[in-house]
Amino acid sequence: MEPDSRLLDDEIRILHLLPSLDVDSEIQCTLTQQKAEPRTYVALSYVWGDPTSAQPILLNGTTAYVTPNLSAALRQLRQSRRVVRLWVDALCINQNDDVEKSAVVRRMGEIYKNSKQVWMWLGAADCDSDLAMRWIEDIGSMADSEEWASALDLLFNDLSLIRPWIALHALFRRQYWKRLWVVQEMLGSRNPTVICGSLRADWLKFAIVLRRLMASPARRGASHGMLHDSGLLKYLIIRQADLLYKWRIYGKLSIPFLEGLIMCRNLDATDSRDHIYGILSLVDHGDFEPDYTKSCFELYRDVVKHLVKKDKSLDILTACSLRNLEPLQHMKNLASRHDYHTRHPILPRDLKHLERSCASGVSVQTKYEIDEAPRKTNSVTLRKIELAGRESDESLPSWAPNWDHKAAEGSYLLLNKSHKCHYRAAGNTTPIVKFSVKDESTMQVCGIRVDTIQSISHPNLNSTWDGVRKGPSEEWELWCKHNDTSQMYGDSRDRKEAFVQTMVAGRNLNGERATYDLRAAWTAVKWGPERMLATGTPSPIQLQMSDLDQRYDELTWTSFCITNKSYIGRVPRYSEVGDLIVIFLGSKVPTVLRKYPDRDMYYHVGECCKFANPKLLSGLRLRLLTADSSTGKISTV
């Protein structure tokens, strides 16, 4: 496209797919630039695919190249006698013009909403994809019938139906479902239709069928494991189906910006910046707008700044992940190679204000500026903590999530079903944050140092021996070796209760406060749920054991720890003995930090949780700790 053809604010480009009686003939299209008029085009949702084996088409009389998947889609969608008017992002946006690209992405939700229809192209037919498409239609026709319950038992337990399940499984493992833009294109679209090869199906029927299949109690006792396999769940298709179902039935949803980022984190984006821009039309993002002139470093850093300011919360920090990195062992070298400006004045605050805030939800206001000189108090000191960057200038700071790194939603302590989370480590306090002007990788935040990691288990990798999982039992044995620690939690029953709560980070599989039956939980700890599970419909105790086991598996990327003050908790798997545990003002969970050698700054390791004596707290919950300024020791509130 020529530079002078840049779109105006009220314009779009439309691709006219010309007809042909010969299915093998060259694909011919024309591209026109016009005012955006609703319901005059069909929006195509598809995977770009491999750009290295591009195929030619004729566009406005000259040869252009598209990916094989787009070429296959155009060939399949082409009609024999009439022109098909399409909106296709690869051709209708000037991909070489960052200014135009930013402007169109800003309007992407509107473009899909105003389309006559959205066609969801899964790809060409292969294997049993036709069987899967027809099966969805057949199941969907029964979804509202009286025979639905009995039909489910047959679907889940008739081994003669294994072939359709395999076909359905393969259909949802296609690359299409991994694509980030799919979420926006489905949720914001009009009348989406799924197309695979020559077959079509209504997407709303897909969504309802999948939602009901996954919600069915019969799934637990299925004689085959197809719906337990990650293939149907791995790429968030069930979550997308659920959202679309609610969107259609109950009206438009308002999704918080951070929740949208977490929901879509496991999806793929060709451009890393699209992890942010690809969901903006679906979320409450304030005034955050697409800008493709920004680098990925600038964008991811700016997202943190924006969310801290907009939400007055530090929840975004809990999305940071070190799971695919190994920067911590190089911290000494890192600190010596950067000229960080390291001031750390201590800010005073009356502890009782903070304590009352946690209990009553009253916002605590500070009367001190962040750069004010240190002052002594007889209660508590708040430190301005500088969180630093990583090993190279190209790397993101430790406090900025890398949205290219995938992380299962259930693996978060706080952000897993965050609307149900009861964590309130710092009560209703307000974050005090300052971003360095001189060093863009440094963030200053006020918090309280509350404890230090004394012992830590091996990462929760569900190691087995003789077929029995040993993760929880090994953690229990580690705790029992620390006699002083285990005794502070009370009698044997209280200690077991505290351990089970720590094992699941205080939350049920559904995200609510943990309420597991102690007998069932302890059987799962010692033996694993597989020892008690039987065929057929599971008992309530067996279901609790299964839920607890799944909840523990969600926390694969955490380790069990014991602190210097004899508390137990879960910390990031890369935590080490000697790491600090702090509570930032405005944070719902404690944070693990690692101090740089000879520097007054810290590396953000990740979120954590600690549990206190249930008798003291009338039920286990995160407990706020403070520093005793008169002795310099850590003591409990």
Protein Blocks (a to p, Z undefined) as FASTA:
>chain_A
ZZklpccfkbccdddddddfblkbccddddddddddehiaccddddebjaklcccddeeh
iacdddfklmmmmmmmpcfkbccddddfklmpcfklmklmmmmmmmmmmmmmmpmbdcdd
fbjcehjlmmmmmmmmmmmmmmmmmklmmmmmmmmmmmklmmmmmmmmmmmmpfklmpmk
lmmmmmmpghiacdehjbccdfklmmmmmmmmmmpmklmmpcbfklmpmklmmnommmmm
mmmmmmmmnopadddfklmmmmmmmpccfblklmmmmmmmmpcehjaccdfkbcfklmmm
mmmmmmmmmnopaklmmmpccklgcfklmmmmmmmmpccddddddddddfklmmmmmmno
pacddfbdfkbccdddfkbccddddddddfbfkbccfklccfkbgcdfklpmklgokllp
cbdfkojadcdddddfklmkbccdddddfbdcfbdcdddehpaeehiafklmmmmmmmmm
mmmlmmmnopfklmmmmmmmmmnnopafkopacfbdfklmmmmmmnopklmpcghjddfk
lmmmmmmmmmmmmmmmpccdddfkopacdddfkbcehiacdddehiabdcdddddehiac
dddfbdcdddddfklnopaadddddddfknopacdZZ
